[in-house]
Every structure is written in structure tokens, then in C-alpha cells.
């Protein structure tokens, strides 16, 4: 569904932060993008979403080159980003923040699809329905992350990019967020997760990339993958990973769907 090759990107007139990055995300697949803080994960995420210009290489979405498309054009095609730091309108209500997410929907279908998407978001995050009239800025960090994810879902994404979704959240809330992501993936949504916590990201992803100083580091073999999961050696250009003893979030999603 998504393929980036030879991708270069940066900020303003500064040097390239991302150098010759390459990655792909298939249909109904969760892919992890790991790396230390400052490695270039968020830069790649923002470039894929169109918030930063492509300085080199290309981005294909459904086989079509979207490298020069604006963020709203990419969103209308179904490529949506949940940004690092959430970037909510804190003085607006939860419902108003969610409504902003409907902008990518076709005007003639917006009301109907918005109603369907509200049902989906409130089913996934019941607490948001309880706090629908409350200012988003008054919510806890975990609830604000739910709003950020919900806002993206309101645009009916086909591929969702999550940038550091666990940042600043308590472990229990992190599990809840990732269980929802797993459920959405089971229902067919493709997901790219940029996450500093490599073990967390890899534990529920089919494949993983590791970003180091703006480049995709290559490795292979079970020893390297297990070392990465335990916080040791780094690696992973398009590496298939095993979850070891970590929670199987994809299974959690299937159980949730079956009980719903």
C-alpha cells in the first residue's frame, strides 16, 4: 500500500535529517519503525504525511506517486497521521476535536460517514463519549491520545501513521491504545508505528525497520532480532519479528472483536 524509496527529508534550510530511507507497508499490515529519540522517525512520519517536503526519492501510495501532494490531498486518499504530542485544540471540546478529523471526507458523504465514525470512535474509546463536551485540554494524557487517534479515525483512514503513541503514557493506557490498534488492524487497517520503545512496537508488528541517524540500519537473523527486543543490538531493515514473551496485541484485537 505504501512504499518509500531513497527518501531524503529535513527542516527548513538545514541539512538532511533522513538519508536514503526505504520502507513499505502492505495491505492490512502493522509495521514498526524504531529508533532512539532524534534518529529520524518523526521526520519520516511527517514526510510521509506531507507535513515536510520530499527532498529526494519518492513515496508511492497504492502505486501512485504522492511525493508532491499536499497533506490534505494525502489525507483524502486515506493516509492519515496521529502526530507526536497529539496536537489537539485544547480549548475545544472532545467532540469538536473529533469533528475536525472529518475534513478529508467527501462533502456529499461527510454527515453520514461522520456519524458512522463517531460510533466507531466511541465504541473503541467509551470514555470519550462520556467526556464529549469537555475541553480536550482538561483530559489526562492517555485520554488526549485517545482523542488524537479518534480524530484520525474520523477521516476513514486506509493507512494510519502513529508517531510515538506511547509517549508519556502509563503502561495500562499504552496497552489499551495498542489493543485498539490491533483490533483496527484485524478489521483491515494498515498501520505504521514510529516508536522509541522497540520492544513495545515490535511485539505487535509483523515487520520492523530500525532508523539510526536518519538511515535504515540493516540486519538479519534471530539473534539480532532478539537482542533488539531485549534492548541490546539495534537493527532491522524489513525484519520479520517474533513477539517472544511479550503480549500478543494482534490476538488481543481478535478477542476484542469476537466479544464485541
KAFENHU-V16171 format. One record per residue. N is the residue number from 1. PHI is phi in whole degrees, -180 to 180 (999 if undefined). Layout:
# KAFENHU-V16171
N/PHI ; N/PHI
This chain:
# KAFENHU-V16171
1/999 ; 2/-125 ; 3/-144 ; 4/-117 ; 5/-134 ; 6/57 ; 7/-73 ; 8/-125 ; 9/-159 ; 10/-169 ; 11/-120 ; 12/55 ; 13/-98 ; 14/-75 ; 15/-69 ; 16/-63 ; 17/-94 ; 18/-109 ; 19/-124 ; 20/54 ; 21/-75 ; 22/-143 ; 23/-163 ; 24/-146 ; 25/-132 ; 26/-88 ; 27/-63 ; 28/52 ; 29/-125 ; 30/-103 ; 31/-123 ; 32/-98 ; 33/-129 ; 34/-109 ; 35/154 ; 36/-69 ; 37/-58 ; 38/90 ; 39/-74 ; 40/123 ; 41/-61 ; 42/-66 ; 43/-63 ; 44/-64 ; 45/-58 ; 46/-69 ; 47/-70 ; 48/-61 ; 49/-81 ; 50/94 ; 51/-79 ; 52/-124 ; 53/-74 ; 54/-81 ; 55/-90 ; 56/-169 ; 57/80 ; 58/-150 ; 59/-122 ; 60/-109 ; 61/-130 ; 62/56 ; 63/81 ; 64/-107 ; 65/-74 ; 66/-111 ; 67/-56 ; 68/-102 ; 69/-77 ; 70/-74 ; 71/-58 ; 72/-69 ; 73/-68 ; 74/-67 ; 75/-63 ; 76/-64 ; 77/-82 ; 78/107 ; 79/-103 ; 80/-128 ; 81/-116 ; 82/-101 ; 83/-74 ; 84/-61 ; 85/84 ; 86/74 ; 87/53 ; 88/-85 ; 89/-88 ; 90/-65 ; 91/-88 ; 92/-97 ; 93/-72 ; 94/-57 ; 95/-63 ; 96/-67 ; 97/-63 ; 98/-65 ; 99/-62 ; 100/-58 ; 101/-71 ; 102/-85 ; 103/-53 ; 104/-68 ; 105/-71 ; 106/-58 ; 107/-57 ; 108/-74 ; 109/-117 ; 110/-62 ; 111/-64 ; 112/-65 ; 113/-71 ; 114/-64 ; 115/-62 ; 116/-64 ; 117/-72 ; 118/-61 ; 119/-60 ; 120/-63 ; 121/-62 ; 122/-71 ; 123/-71 ; 124/-74 ; 125/-128 ; 126/-57 ; 127/-62 ; 128/-70 ; 129/-68 ; 130/-65 ; 131/-109 ; 132/-58 ; 133/-93 ; 134/-85 ; 135/-61 ; 136/-61 ; 137/-67 ; 138/-91 ; 139/-81 ; 140/-70 ; 141/-59 ; 142/-65 ; 143/-67 ; 144/-65 ; 145/-66 ; 146/-62 ; 147/-63 ; 148/-63 ; 149/-67 ; 150/-61 ; 151/-58 ; 152/-66 ; 153/-66 ; 154/-64 ; 155/-90 ; 156/54 ; 157/-68 ; 158/-102 ; 159/-137 ; 160/-111 ; 161/-103 ; 162/-107 ; 163/-103 ; 164/52 ; 165/-67 ; 166/-92 ; 167/-59 ; 168/76 ; 169/-102 ; 170/-69 ; 171/-53 ; 172/-63 ; 173/-70 ; 174/-61 ; 175/-61 ; 176/-65 ; 177/-62 ; 178/-73 ; 179/-65 ; 180/-65 ; 181/-60 ; 182/-62 ; 183/-64 ; 184/-63 ; 185/-66 ; 186/-60 ; 187/-82 ; 188/113 ; 189/-79 ; 190/-85 ; 191/-138 ; 192/-116 ; 193/-111 ; 194/-94 ; 195/-147 ; 196/-70 ; 197/-80 ; 198/-62 ; 199/-61 ; 200/-62 ; 201/-67 ; 202/-71 ; 203/-63 ; 204/-127 ; 205/-111 ; 206/-76 ; 207/-143 ; 208/-144 ; 209/-119 ; 210/-115 ; 211/-104 ; 212/-136 ; 213/53 ; 214/81 ; 215/-119 ; 216/-87 ; 217/-79 ; 218/-104 ; 219/-161 ; 220/-155 ; 221/101 ; 222/-64 ; 223/-62 ; 224/-66 ; 225/-66 ; 226/-66 ; 227/-64 ; 228/-63 ; 229/-64 ; 230/-92 ; 231/88 ; 232/-99 ; 233/-60 ; 234/-99 ; 235/174 ; 236/122 ; 237/-84 ; 238/57 ; 239/-98 ; 240/-76 ; 241/-124 ; 242/-106 ; 243/-77 ; 244/52 ; 245/-98 ; 246/-78 ; 247/-59 ; 248/-90 ; 249/-68 ; 250/-64 ; 251/-65 ; 252/-59 ; 253/-65 ; 254/-65 ; 255/-64 ; 256/-63 ; 257/-65 ; 258/-68 ; 259/-89 ; 260/-87
